[in-house]
Amino acid sequence: MIKSIKKGILFGLIVTFVFGQLPSLIFHLAFQTQMPIRIVDLLVGLYLLITIFSDKRVLSVIMSSFIGKVAVVLSFTLILGSVMLGVFEAENALYLVRFISYLSFGYLLWYEKILNKKEVVSFILVTGVCVATIGVIQYFLFADMRALKILGWDDHYFRLTAPFLDPAFTGIVLVLSVLSVFFFWKSRSVSLKVIVLLFILGALLLTYSRASYLSLVAALAIYGLMRQKIQLWLFLFAALFIGSIFVVPRPNGSEGVKLERTFSIILKAKNAREVSEIFMKYPLFGVGYNNLCTVISSGIATQTTRYSHSCSGADNSFILILATTGVVGGLILLWGGVLGIKGQSPEMIALLSAVLVHTQFTNTLFYPWVLLWIGVVGSVFFKKRT
């Protein structure tokens, strides 16, 4: 009975995953809420509660794992940072709970083995194709997304942004989809697999996200190097993608489609400098997880970003980790990451590498849908460390 309920929740997660930020946007417009309400968050939380209350051992398993250590470190830095700043915002604690919940969710999927390989591959195909389809529909029917700027989103024009309302985040989900279809879908029809790959790849190209382009190429290169032999299909696929970048249409009037654009680079450099200044002021333990908005409001960084959707994050997840957890937290998280990657298959390392490259330019490492994707796919393909 419990397993059936949990399977139903997982099915709900797949359905809601493909719509990304769109349900939250509709909810916000309908009820004018300030804090985003995400269905995926509620389903992940429900899954965890059912699992914990149905098996009393689960909580101790989570706390004894590396996730328990991460929870302690992030909680400590949040409390310490709030004391130093003299301000405690309940919303920041909720974001911490959400991050730990997603890590715990992925760990429990892997620990319990509730999903099999066929189900995970189905998740890969459904989400990849559906996200690409929704994105293509948005690109051709709603190319002008600049009106969303009043709600705190970036003003994109003639770029594929849906369903995550951001070309970079939509781009990394499409990158993970391409890689996962490439690696894990053993289709009997080569032509069908090629069609699916080309469709998702075409959607990725329309994001004009340079970070996503780079993360895909880097992941393919790392995978090829780990295989230690030249694979013609891998070379041809990478060459096709790189060549397509230079012929993808670039409509007039949109700065975002110009791959040579420098405006976003300047903004990211400014963001990195501001967040680095916060780290330099609080180098040992940082200001606490998700406390950046509080610090920004105090005048250390520009207050103009206070009401944007990226206020609590940074364009580089590693700088964010240093600014919020300090050197101590950064070293602990680095240690856990190295232990996690060690001994994994070339396919999983390629997937994780795509995220690590992408997170140099966007706060990908803490993005809920990326955590969810890695958690589901890793539950089957992530090897247990001996």
FIZADREN-674807 format. One line per field, with one value per residue: x negated, y negated, z negated of N, C-alpha, C in turn. Coordinates in pm, whole numbers. Atoms other than C-alpha are relative to their C-alpha. Layout:
N
n_u <- c(X/...)
n_v <- c(Y/...)
n_w <- c(Z/...)
ca_u <- c(X/...)
ca_v <- c(Y/...)
ca_w <- c(Z/...)
c_u <- c(X/...)
c_v <- c(Y/...)
c_w <- c(Z/...)
% end
This chain:
386
n_u <- c(-83/88/78/-89/-18/126/7/-92/64/106/-67/-38/122/35/-96/23/136/7/-57/97/-43/-128/-105/30/-32/-146/-44/40/-87/-138/-16/92/86/139/86/-43/-55/31/-61/107/44/-102/3/123/-22/-96/70/89/-80/-55/111/51/-99/-27/119/70/145/39/57/137/81/32/88/131/64/64/-105/-14/110/-30/-110/56/88/-80/-81/91/40/-119/-24/111/-10/-114/39/95/-71/-104/-130/-34/-116/-52/3/133/0/-83/82/94/-79/-26/122/27/-107/31/113/-51/-87/86/70/-95/-29/115/10/-112/-12/-142/-12/89/66/-98/-79/85/16/-127/6/92/-61/-120/34/81/-83/-105/62/36/-124/-54/92/-16/-129/20/89/-69/-126/19/144/27/-24/52/-98/24/99/-66/-16/132/71/74/-81/53/-70/39/81/-80/14/-94/-100/62/-1/138/67/113/-49/-61/111/69/-90/8/132/-9/-88/78/102/-63/-52/119/69/-78/-114/41/-113/16/-2/103/-57/-84/90/59/-105/-20/119/3/-108/42/117/-50/-55/115/63/-86/16/113/70/140/39/-55/80/132/-12/-20/128/94/-41/34/146/41/-43/90/131/-8/-8/138/9/-77/-127/-41/-134/12/64/-95/-107/56/26/-131/-51/82/-28/-135/1/33/-102/-131/-48/15/-95/37/-67/23/140/30/35/136/92/115/-45/87/-74/-24/130/30/-87/45/126/-38/-60/107/78/-79/-12/135/21/-69/85/119/-36/-35/68/8/-127/-93/-113/-111/-71/-114/-2/57/-95/11/125/-17/-82/75/82/130/-13/-102/-134/-90/-29/-72/-131/7/-6/136/55/56/102/108/16/97/-39/115/16/-114/31/100/-59/-104/48/139/101/-30/-108/44/87/-82/-81/93/36/-114/-13/107/-36/-115/37/101/-43/-123/14/25/-127/-42/98/-30/-118/39/92/-83/-55/109/41/-111/-15/97/-62/-136/-8/-60/22/-107/-127/-82/-26/125/14/-100/45/115/-47/-74/91/104/-53/24/129/106/56/25/144/40)
n_v <- c(121/116/4/49/143/65/-7/103/130/9/28/140/79/0/87/140/37/48/135/90/115/52/-2/104/129/11/16/135/97/-17/31/107/-42/42/-119/-94/-129/-95/-131/-99/8/-64/-145/-52/1/-105/-128/-16/-21/-136/-95/8/-51/-142/-77/82/-7/87/126/-27/-30/128/78/-65/16/130/101/45/92/123/66/60/112/109/54/75/126/87/55/89/118/81/66/106/106/52/-16/-137/-5/-137/-45/-57/-135/-83/-35/-102/-123/-49/-56/-126/-94/-53/-92/-119/-68/-75/-106/-106/-73/-88/-93/-95/-63/-10/9/-87/66/30/115/119/35/62/136/75/26/83/137/62/34/95/130/53/35/122/108/35/69/136/76/41/69/104/31/119/-27/114/47/-67/75/64/-103/-38/-86/72/32/-74/24/-99/-108/-106/14/-88/30/49/146/46/-83/-76/-115/-91/-57/-108/-116/-59/-64/-125/-87/-49/-94/-120/-77/-50/-102/-101/-55/-104/-16/-96/80/103/121/64/62/117/102/56/79/120/88/62/82/120/85/53/105/119/73/91/1/-40/-89/-132/-50/-39/-115/-120/-32/-44/-133/-96/-12/-76/-138/-59/-20/-110/-125/-21/-40/88/-57/79/55/108/111/54/67/126/88/45/100/122/62/55/124/113/18/19/135/106/106/138/62/-75/-3/-131/-102/27/-79/84/105/17/61/-100/-32/110/-16/-116/39/90/-84/-78/92/37/-115/-24/98/-53/-108/58/60/-109/-111/-128/-72/66/73/-92/-41/81/131/102/112/81/74/95/110/79/96/-54/-18/87/-30/-10/-140/-56/-54/-91/-141/-49/75/-87/-84/67/-59/-108/-74/-21/125/3/-89/68/117/-37/-98/26/-100/-124/-68/-30/-118/-116/-32/-47/-136/-86/-10/-88/-136/-42/-22/-106/-135/-4/-34/117/65/83/107/97/74/88/100/101/87/77/104/95/74/109/118/10/-72/-128/-103/4/13/-116/-96/-71/-94/-104/-81/-80/-95/-109/-77/-59/-107/-127/-5/41/-120/5/1/-111)
n_w <- c(0/10/-124/-106/23/-36/-146/-49/21/-100/-127/7/-16/-142/-68/37/-39/-138/-9/59/80/-50/103/100/-62/-2/139/43/-66/47/143/36/111/-12/6/-103/41/-107/20/17/140/84/-24/61/144/31/-16/114/121/-5/16/137/96/-25/37/98/-21/-111/50/49/-119/-64/87/7/-130/-19/0/139/28/-75/72/122/-39/-53/110/88/-63/-6/134/33/-85/43/125/-34/-71/86/-66/-36/-88/-4/-140/-25/58/-87/-116/46/11/-136/-56/67/-39/-133/17/69/-96/-91/74/32/-125/-23/113/0/-133/-30/-145/-77/-111/-103/45/-4/-142/-40/56/-85/-130/13/40/-104/-116/40/25/-131/-71/61/-33/-141/-10/52/-89/-123/28/101/-5/81/142/74/99/129/77/115/103/50/-94/-102/-118/-114/-126/-102/56/60/145/69/103/124/-11/-6/-101/56/75/-98/-76/70/1/-134/-8/75/-78/-114/48/55/-113/-68/78/71/-75/-95/-91/-109/-123/0/-59/101/97/-65/-9/135/33/-81/45/126/-33/-66/105/74/-80/2/127/-17/129/-21/109/-32/-112/51/91/-81/-67/103/46/-106/-3/119/-22/-99/62/97/-77/-45/-139/-87/-43/-115/21/98/-70/-97/74/53/-114/-48/94/-8/-129/1/77/-88/-103/62/-35/100/-36/31/113/123/41/58/-98/-44/82/31/93/116/111/105/60/92/116/78/65/108/102/63/83/118/90/52/107/118/50/60/128/91/-69/70/-5/-90/59/20/-121/-45/66/-87/-15/121/-10/-110/50/97/-73/-43/-144/-55/47/-115/-30/115/-32/-112/38/25/113/103/-59/-70/-132/13/122/89/74/92/112/83/64/96/98/32/-35/72/-69/-136/1/33/-118/-102/41/-31/-145/-51/38/-78/-140/-8/-35/-79/-141/-87/-33/112/15/-106/44/109/-55/-68/104/61/-94/-11/126/5/-59/51/128/-39/101/99/-70/39/-108/-26/111/-21/-114/41/100/-65/-88/84/85/-69/-68/90/61/143/26/88)
ca_u <- c(0/-273/-478/-178/-124/-491/-478/-179/-370/-663/-424/-291/-646/-709/-392/-464/-836/-771/-575/-863/-792/-466/-231/-408/-371/2/46/-141/69/393/326/49/-171/-525/-681/-678/-458/-590/-400/-726/-831/-504/-529/-890/-796/-497/-715/-965/-698/-532/-867/-983/-658/-623/-976/-1132/-1479/-1476/-1548/-1852/-1973/-1956/-2123/-2404/-2472/-2665/-2334/-2307/-2647/-2544/-2224/-2422/-2679/-2419/-2199/-2495/-2607/-2249/-2207/-2554/-2509/-2169/-2315/-2602/-2365/-2113/-1829/-1654/-1417/-1197/-1192/-1566/-1517/-1245/-1485/-1734/-1465/-1383/-1745/-1797/-1462/-1572/-1904/-1722/-1467/-1739/-1925/-1612/-1531/-1880/-1870/-1527/-1560/-1191/-1246/-1387/-1596/-1301/-1104/-1397/-1456/-1087/-1131/-1425/-1233/-906/-1060/-1316/-1065/-794/-1026/-1156/-800/-674/-984/-939/-571/-669/-943/-714/-394/-525/-869/-838/-872/-981/-659/-775/-1038/-783/-757/-1132/-1225/-1478/-1337/-1399/-1306/-1317/-1479/-1343/-1280/-985/-898/-1150/-1114/-1490/-1698/-1994/-1794/-1583/-1910/-2073/-1762/-1778/-2152/-2087/-1809/-2035/-2313/-2076/-1899/-2241/-2377/-2087/-1812/-1881/-1627/-1572/-1521/-1832/-1634/-1386/-1669/-1828/-1496/-1447/-1805/-1782/-1451/-1584/-1909/-1717/-1529/-1860/-2003/-1705/-1787/-2100/-2245/-2623/-2663/-2440/-2627/-2959/-2834/-2719/-3046/-3248/-3045/-3091/-3465/-3503/-3304/-3523/-3843/-3723/-3646/-4008/-3930/-3802/-3435/-3319/-2955/-3059/-3283/-3016/-2751/-2974/-3074/-2709/-2615/-2906/-2839/-2470/-2553/-2682/-2379/-2095/-1874/-1933/-1625/-1679/-1594/-1708/-2036/-2010/-2053/-2394/-2648/-2913/-2711/-2910/-2637/-2552/-2922/-2964/-2665/-2794/-3138/-2976/-2770/-3079/-3266/-2982/-2937/-3316/-3319/-3068/-3293/-3597/-3409/-3289/-3553/-3535/-3167/-3007/-2679/-2461/-2270/-2023/-2118/-2254/-1937/-1970/-2330/-2242/-1978/-2233/-2428/-2729/-2601/-2365/-2013/-1865/-1881/-1687/-1356/-1480/-1448/-1828/-1868/-1936/-2173/-2475/-2570/-2844/-2739/-3092/-3125/-2778/-2893/-3195/-2989/-2720/-2917/-3272/-3591/-3483/-3155/-3315/-3579/-3321/-3097/-3399/-3503/-3154/-3145/-3478/-3364/-3039/-3200/-3478/-3427/-3122/-3063/-3178/-2811/-2729/-3053/-2965/-2622/-2769/-3039/-2773/-2616/-2952/-3047/-2705/-2710/-3013/-2776/-2435/-2331/-2259/-2389/-2098/-1826/-1537/-1469/-1836/-1853/-1536/-1674/-2005/-1821/-1589/-1852/-2117/-1883/-1945/-2270/-2467/-2700/-2725/-3071/-3245)
ca_v <- c(0/-246/-153/-218/-560/-648/-531/-759/-1053/-978/-972/-1310/-1442/-1341/-1518/-1837/-1830/-1889/-2209/-2357/-2705/-2751/-2629/-2863/-3152/-3086/-3052/-3378/-3567/-3423/-3480/-3746/-3544/-3661/-3325/-3079/-2772/-2477/-2152/-1959/-2087/-1969/-1626/-1577/-1678/-1442/-1156/-1215/-1236/-912/-736/-857/-777/-437/-331/-471/-366/-608/-923/-766/-640/-990/-1152/-896/-962/-1256/-1440/-1452/-1620/-1871/-1948/-2013/-2237/-2442/-2478/-2590/-2851/-2980/-3022/-3173/-3406/-3519/-3596/-3795/-3990/-4036/-3925/-3591/-3537/-3228/-3211/-3141/-2840/-2711/-2725/-2523/-2266/-2244/-2186/-1914/-1758/-1723/-1568/-1328/-1244/-1145/-947/-754/-668/-524/-356/-194/-108/-186/-261/-19/-97/-84/-335/-575/-559/-635/-937/-1051/-1020/-1172/-1472/-1536/-1527/-1716/-1993/-2033/-2037/-2299/-2505/-2493/-2590/-2887/-2989/-3001/-3128/-3339/-3452/-3781/-3704/-4053/-4122/-3880/-4132/-4300/-3969/-3945/-3731/-3830/-3988/-3735/-3785/-3514/-3261/-2927/-2983/-2760/-2568/-2704/-3068/-3094/-2979/-2870/-2648/-2511/-2458/-2246/-2026/-1974/-1900/-1635/-1498/-1472/-1302/-1062/-961/-920/-703/-511/-461/-135/-177/99/-170/-373/-617/-683/-752/-991/-1175/-1217/-1338/-1585/-1722/-1784/-1916/-2158/-2289/-2331/-2537/-2776/-2864/-3046/-2957/-2956/-2792/-2505/-2471/-2457/-2209/-1965/-1983/-1949/-1647/-1473/-1547/-1412/-1102/-1043/-1085/-842/-582/-622/-555/-754/-683/-800/-846/-1064/-1278/-1319/-1411/-1674/-1811/-1830/-2022/-2267/-2326/-2388/-2665/-2882/-2834/-2864/-3163/-3493/-3715/-4090/-4291/-4032/-4087/-3744/-3553/-3709/-3455/-3727/-3941/-4082/-4245/-3923/-3852/-4194/-4131/-3788/-3932/-4204/-3943/-3729/-4033/-4130/-3779/-3740/-4060/-3898/-3593/-3810/-3978/-3647/-3394/-3125/-3029/-3268/-3450/-3141/-2947/-3171/-3480/-3665/-3872/-3991/-4092/-4258/-4466/-4578/-4753/-4524/-4442/-4623/-4643/-4649/-4271/-4226/-4156/-3942/-3564/-3532/-3746/-3452/-3287/-3372/-3312/-3077/-2806/-2759/-3127/-3102/-2810/-3008/-3319/-3131/-2853/-2989/-2792/-2536/-2453/-2469/-2210/-1975/-1996/-1951/-1640/-1494/-1573/-1400/-1093/-1087/-1106/-860/-525/-626/-525/-751/-821/-950/-1149/-1310/-1407/-1551/-1729/-1902/-2035/-2142/-2330/-2493/-2598/-2818/-3058/-2992/-2870/-2524/-2324/-2432/-2434/-2207/-2051/-1967/-1809/-1616/-1498/-1381/-1215/-1012/-912/-852/-625/-355/-449/-581/-310/-228/-311/-8)
ca_w <- c(0/-101/206/433/276/320/682/734/588/820/1116/1003/985/1346/1460/1267/1355/1725/1654/1454/1318/1511/1231/983/1226/1268/890/833/1086/947/576/578/339/267/178/469/419/618/660/691/347/194/357/250/-104/-103/22/-258/-529/-417/-398/-740/-920/-754/-845/-1163/-1048/-754/-955/-1122/-782/-638/-939/-940/-571/-430/-392/-771/-789/-519/-714/-1032/-857/-669/-977/-1187/-932/-894/-1270/-1316/-1018/-1141/-1484/-1330/-1106/-1383/-1157/-1123/-831/-848/-467/-465/-694/-461/-166/-370/-450/-79/23/-238/-139/224/123/-111/159/405/141/40/402/431/89/127/498/546/916/1172/1478/1718/1510/1486/1862/1911/1681/1895/2221/2101/1928/2202/2487/2296/2176/2532/2671/2424/2492/2870/2837/2621/2865/3167/2999/2709/2817/2628/2255/2155/1964/1693/1586/1359/1170/1113/1414/1679/1994/2272/2636/2905/2675/2560/2189/2101/1898/1643/1756/1794/2095/1882/1647/1930/2114/1844/1816/2194/2168/1903/2123/2427/2231/2054/2375/2533/2253/2104/2365/2545/2823/3076/3339/3409/3624/3341/3099/3348/3398/3021/2976/3263/3135/2783/2928/3149/2847/2663/2949/2931/2569/2690/2350/2383/2043/2159/2488/2304/2044/2314/2507/2186/2072/2408/2401/2047/2137/2443/2242/1975/2240/2354/2716/3010/3074/3416/3314/3020/3237/3506/3249/3086/3427/3536/3224/3244/3613/3547/3299/3585/3812/3559/3653/3472/3500/3511/3202/2950/2771/2608/2934/2995/2875/2876/2630/2340/2129/1941/1888/1727/1500/1397/1324/1114/928/864/729/496/357/322/114/-121/-150/-224/-507/-657/-538/-806/-824/-574/-631/-640/-377/-189/-390/-88/-48/-405/-343/-12/-187/-443/-168/-119/228/462/327/677/694/370/540/827/834/805/494/261/502/710/1070/951/704/571/481/326/110/-12/-83/-275/-448/-446/-405/-665/-495/-150/-240/-393/-86/144/-49/-13/358/422/230/425/769/692/861/1065/1426/1713/1790/1442/1424/1758/1623/1305/1504/1715/1395/1249/1566/1593/1229/1295/1471/1311/966/1107/813/594/860/746/1087/1141/795/876/1211/1066/777/1002/1259/993/796/1057/1230/931/809/440/309/158)
c_u <- c(-87/-80/84/21/-125/-22/89/-58/-110/58/42/-119/-41/91/-28/-139/-1/57/-85/60/140/113/-21/34/150/55/-30/93/142/18/-95/-84/-143/-96/48/51/-20/59/-106/-53/96/-4/-125/15/96/-64/-89/78/57/-109/-50/98/34/-118/-86/-151/-49/-69/-144/-94/-44/-101/-139/-76/-66/102/22/-108/23/108/-52/-83/82/87/-85/-37/119/26/-109/7/113/-31/-95/69/108/139/22/129/44/-6/-133/-9/82/-76/-102/71/26/-123/-32/104/-31/-118/47/88/-83/-70/94/40/-110/-7/108/15/146/26/-95/-53/100/81/-81/-23/127/8/-87/66/119/-35/-80/83/104/-57/-38/124/61/-88/16/132/-13/-82/74/129/-15/-148/-36/41/-44/95/-23/-101/62/22/-134/-80/-78/88/-61/88/-58/-105/93/-24/88/-53/-60/-18/-139/-75/-115/48/73/-109/-68/88/-3/-135/2/88/-76/-100/63/61/-115/-58/88/117/-50/118/-31/-6/-101/56/87/-85/-63/101/21/-118/-4/107/-40/-118/42/59/-112/-65/80/-2/-106/-77/-142/-49/48/-76/-134/9/21/-129/-100/33/-35/-151/-50/38/-94/-137/3/10/-134/-11/91/125/59/135/-3/-60/97/112/-47/-23/130/54/-77/26/135/8/-17/105/140/45/-14/89/-49/79/-20/-149/-40/-41/-141/-98/-123/35/-90/75/20/-130/-38/83/-45/-130/28/60/-106/-83/75/8/-136/-33/67/-83/-124/30/33/-61/11/128/103/113/120/76/124/11/-51/92/-8/-125/9/79/-77/-96/-135/-1/115/139/98/36/84/128/-1/1/-139/-63/-71/-110/-112/-15/-103/27/-116/-29/113/-27/-99/61/98/-48/-147/-94/32/109/-39/-85/79/83/-88/-40/113/18/-103/31/116/-34/-95/61/127/-30/-30/127/44/-97/22/120/-35/-94/77/57/-109/-52/106/10/-107/63/143/8/69/-5/112/139/85/17/-126/-26/95/-43/-114/43/70/-93/-108/50/-22/-144/-117/-50/-22/-151/-35/-110)
c_v <- c(-127/-15/-55/-150/-76/2/-107/-139/-21/-28/-147/-93/-10/-97/-147/-48/-67/-141/-103/-108/-50/7/-107/-138/-24/-24/-141/-105/6/-50/-108/35/-46/119/102/132/98/137/106/-1/74/152/65/6/110/137/27/30/142/103/4/60/147/89/-88/0/-104/-127/20/32/-128/-78/60/-9/-136/-114/-54/-100/-135/-80/-72/-124/-119/-64/-86/-135/-96/-67/-101/-129/-92/-75/-116/-118/-64/10/147/-3/145/58/66/143/95/42/107/135/59/66/135/106/62/96/131/83/86/115/116/80/100/109/109/76/18/-9/99/-75/-41/-124/-129/-44/-63/-144/-89/-39/-96/-144/-71/-47/-105/-139/-65/-46/-129/-120/-47/-74/-144/-84/-53/-79/-117/-37/-119/26/-117/-52/61/-74/-65/99/50/90/-86/-20/64/-19/93/98/102/-3/97/143/-58/-151/-61/90/84/123/99/70/116/124/70/68/135/100/62/106/130/87/66/123/118/60/96/32/102/-70/-112/-131/-75/-72/-127/-114/-68/-89/-131/-100/-73/-93/-131/-98/-65/-115/-131/-73/-108/-16/51/93/142/63/56/124/129/44/53/141/108/22/83/147/70/29/117/135/38/58/-90/73/-91/-66/-117/-124/-67/-77/-135/-99/-57/-111/-131/-73/-68/-133/-122/-24/-19/-143/-100/-117/-139/-52/71/6/139/106/-19/74/-80/-110/-4/-53/98/40/-105/14/116/-31/-91/80/79/-87/-34/115/34/-97/45/111/-55/-62/106/131/137/82/-65/-70/90/29/-87/-135/-113/-120/-94/-87/-106/-122/-90/-97/49/22/-86/43/20/143/65/71/89/143/57/-65/91/90/-82/68/113/72/16/-127/-15/84/-67/-117/38/99/-19/111/134/79/41/126/127/44/53/144/98/18/93/146/53/35/117/136/9/30/-125/-76/-95/-116/-106/-86/-101/-110/-110/-98/-88/-110/-109/-88/-107/-132/-26/85/136/102/6/-11/125/105/77/103/118/94/93/106/119/86/70/115/138/11/-45/122/-20/10/110/-44)
c_w <- c(0/129/115/-11/44/152/63/-14/105/138/6/19/146/76/-29/41/136/16/-73/-88/39/-104/-108/53/0/-141/-50/59/-54/-143/-50/-123/24/3/102/-59/115/-34/-23/-143/-92/16/-59/-152/-44/8/-122/-128/-5/-24/-143/-100/20/-38/-92/18/100/-49/-48/116/68/-84/-11/133/9/1/-141/-37/70/-74/-124/34/46/-108/-92/61/11/-135/-36/81/-42/-128/30/66/-84/59/30/82/15/142/34/-54/86/125/-36/-12/138/60/-61/40/136/-5/-63/93/96/-67/-30/124/29/-107/6/131/39/150/67/122/109/-37/6/144/54/-50/88/132/-11/-33/109/118/-35/-27/133/76/-53/35/144/23/-49/97/121/-26/-97/-9/-89/-145/-88/-107/-137/-86/-124/-115/-52/90/99/123/126/123/106/-53/-62/-150/-78/0/-130/-1/2/99/-55/-76/89/79/-70/-11/136/21/-70/75/117/-44/-49/109/74/-71/-39/78/107/93/108/135/-9/54/-100/-103/57/8/-135/-39/77/-42/-128/25/68/-100/-81/75/-9/-134/12/-131/19/-109/28/115/-51/-87/77/66/-101/-48/103/7/-116/15/99/-57/-98/70/61/140/82/47/107/-23/-97/65/97/-70/-52/114/56/-88/11/131/3/-74/92/108/-59/25/-115/37/-41/-121/-133/-30/-48/99/54/-91/-40/-101/-124/-122/-114/-69/-103/-128/-89/-73/-119/-117/-76/-93/-128/-100/-60/-113/-130/-63/-71/-136/-105/53/-68/13/92/-74/-24/128/22/-70/88/16/-118/6/109/-46/-95/67/42/150/48/-40/114/32/-109/42/125/-49/-31/-122/-99/53/59/135/1/-133/-97/-81/-102/-124/-95/-75/-110/-106/-37/44/-65/73/140/6/-30/120/114/-27/35/150/61/-32/85/143/16/32/83/146/82/33/-112/-23/106/-36/-108/48/72/-102/-59/92/7/-124/-20/46/-50/-127/17/-112/-103/65/-24/110/39/-109/17/111/-40/-101/63/84/-82/-86/61/52/-86/-75/-151/-24/-100/-94)
% end
